């Protein structure tokens, strides 16, 4: 079994043998109690998936990537718990499997349910209550567009189940569709609070407004200021939030997933295609 400690990412991926699919577990929501979540390749815990997707040679997957679910999910951005990455590896169908240990989000879970992992809406493909873990699938495109590419075994992650109609809306409407990533450029304490400044692309920054909502790694937060020249914005985390989410555990230079308020995107779309004017003229 090749690992990234002995082979480059591109070489390791290209050397994966084509194997017959293993026999299905008769209990669909329980997988074998094994640390080898991926039967083909185990990742070196000291190297992230980042090396795969920043390599000049993109990995060639032997099978078709998984279909994207048409199910639309909704979150509030109020993190339910911090889970921890247990394992990740190449899936049989050409994508990636991510195995996470957690407890709260497993309550009432079913196969196909949506769970936001660092603000990315992912589908539960297996779970085990006894081991307190679940598995989700990651398409290569998801890894290219989100900060999940930096995860390694042991990484903490924000987790939130999709809301039910009876849930309290403690945050704002979060779809789990990441608009882009940002880079933490500063983290400064003020009393027991923490100021965090994040630099992002101009395309994402256009939808960020002072005192508006934004989801950072799936956490619903209020933007304090926007710095157009720096292409950055900042927010403040109170002591309680610092103990409940992943961001304070990160460091300057790390990436975070960003999802802007969907209402801003609808307004921009209506203005750009002239729909507002046509409505007013009727």
N, C-alpha and C positions, 0 to 999 in steps of 0.2 A: 504494500500500500504506500503510494508516494505521498509525501507531505511537502509543504512549501519550504521546509527547512533544508531540503536536499535538492529541490528543483525550482526553477523559476515558475511564476504563475502560468505563463503561456504554455510552457512545456508540460507542467503538471496537468493542466486542463486537457491538452491535446492527447495525453497518454492514457486518459481514462478508458478502460476497456468497455466494449459494448457487452452488456450482460442481460440475460433474461430477467424479466421482472420477478421479484421474489413473490412467494405465495402470500396472498392477502391474509391479514390477521382476521380470524372469524369474528372478533369483536371490533367493529369499525372505529370506535373512538378510543381505543387503547393501543398503543404501540409497544413493542418489546422493551423491557427495562434494560436498555443498553446505552452506554455512553457513545456508541458509534451510530449517531443519528443518520449519517450519510454512509451507505454501504460502499461507496466508491472512493471517497477522499475525505480525509480529516484535515481541517485547517490548523496551521500552526497558531497556537494561542497568541503568539507575539506578533503576528502579522494579520492585518485586516483584509477584508474584501477589496479595499481601496487599490491594492496592487494589481488586482485583476482588471479593473476598469480604467486604470491610468496607464496601463502598459501600451506600448506602441502596437502590439499585436493583440487584438481583441479576441477573447475566447470564442472558439467555435463549438457550439452546443450540438450534440449528436441528435437531439430530439427537438420537436417543436415546443416553443414556449407555451406556458399555460394560458388559457383563455382568461381575459379579464372579466370579472363578475359584473353583471349588469345591475346588481343590487345597489341602490343608493343608500348610504348610511349617514347618520347624523350624530354629532357629538356636541358636548358643551364646552370642552376645554378644561374641565375640572378633573384633574388627574386622580384616579381612584387608588392607585398604588404604584410603587416602583418595583418592577420585576428585574430579573437579571438574566442575561443571555447565558444559556447553558452550552449550546452547541450550534454550529452552522456549517452547512456543507452543500455540495451540489446534489440536486434532486434528480430522480430518474428521468424526468421529462425535460430536463435541460435548464430549469430554473434553479433557485436556491431554496433550501429549507432553513428555517430559523426556529430554534427550540428555546423557549423561555420558561423560567421557573416563576410561579406566581400563585396567589391564593384567592384574593378577592375577585378578580375578573373571571375565575373559573366557576363561581357560584352561578348555577343555572345555565352554564354554557352548553351550546349544541354545535355540532359540526356545521360549518357554513356561516356561523355567526361572525360579526365584524368586531374587531378589537383594534383600537388605534395604538400603534407602537411608535412612540416619539412623534405623534401626530400624523402618522401614515396609516390610513385605513387598510387593514389586512384581514384575510379570511382564515378562520380556524380550520385546519385540515386534520388535526388529531389532538387529543388531550388525554390526560391521565390524572384523575383526582388523587390517587394514592401517592403518586410521585410529585404532585403539585406542579405540573408542567403542561404546556401546550405547544403546538407547532403551527406555524403559518408559512405560506409559500411566498417567495419573493421573485418577481420577474427581473431579468437583467436591467430593463428600463427603469424599474423602481430604484434599483441600486445606483444607477447613473444620475438620477434626478433628486435623490434624497441623501441625508447624512447617514442613513443606515449602512452605507458602504464602509463606514469607519468602525462599525461594531466588531468586537472580538469577544470570545468567551469571557464572562465576568463583567461585561459592560452593563451598567444599570440603564433601564429604559422606563419611560413614562407609559403607563397603561390606562386605557379607559374603554369600557364597553360602550357600544352604540346605545343611545338613549331609547327609552320606551315612552309611550305617550303620557305616562303618569309621572315621568321624571321631572324634578325641579330644574329649571334652566338657570343654573348658577353662573354660567359664563356667557358665551355667545354661540351663534350657529357655526359649528365647525364641521366641515365635510370629511376631513381626513385626506383631502386631495392637496398634496404639497405643491405650492406654487414655485418654490425655489429654496435655496439654502442661503444662510448668512454665516459670516465669520465673526466670532466674538473678538472685539478689538480692545475692550477694557472691562475690568470688573473692579469696582471701587466700593468699599464699605462706608456707610454713613450711619453711625450708631449701630443698631442691630439690623439695619436694612442694607440691601446690596444693589448698587447701580450697575447695570449691564448695558454696554453699547455694542451694537451689531451692525456690521457693514454688509450690504447686499447689492444686488444688481439694480440698475436704474429701472428696469422693467417691473421689478417687485416694489421698489421704493415708491413708484408713482401711485400705488394704492394704499400707502401708509400715511396716516394723518395723525397729528398730535391729538391726544385724548381719545383716539379711536381704538378699536379692538385689533389684536393680532394674536395668532396662535404660534408660540415658539416651542418646538418639540412637543406640540399638542397641548400646551398649557395656555389657557386663555389669559391674556395680559392686556393692560392698558398702556398704549404708547405715551411716553411723556413728551419727548421732543423728536423732531425730524431734522437731520442735518444734511441738506441737499448737496452741499459742496463735498461733503465726505461720503456721500451715498450711504448714510447710516441713520440709525434711530436708537433710542434708548428706552429703558423701562426700569422700574424699581421692584425688587422682591422684598416683601416683609419677612420677618423671621419665620412665621408659620409656613409660608410658601417655600422658603429655602429648605425646610426639612421634609418637604413633600414632593419635590420635583427634581429632575435631573440637572437642570442648568447650573446650579451652584457647584456641582461636582465636576463641571468641565473647567477648562482653562483657556486663557487667551490663545487664539489661533484655531480652536476647535470649531467645527461646523454645527449649525442647528438647522432644523427644518422650519420653514416659514409658510404659513397659510394666511393670506390676507382676508379681510372681511368680504364675503361673497357679494354683499350689497354694492360695494364699490365697483366690482367687475360688471355687474348688471347695469349700473348707471353709465359706466364708460362705454359699454356696448350700445346702449340706447342712443347715446350722444353721437357716437362715431358713425352709426348707420342712418342717422337722420330720423329715427323713429319718434323722437320727442316732437320735432317740428310737424310731422305728419299727423300726430295725435292732436296737437293744438289747432291745426287747420280744419279738423273735422267738426 
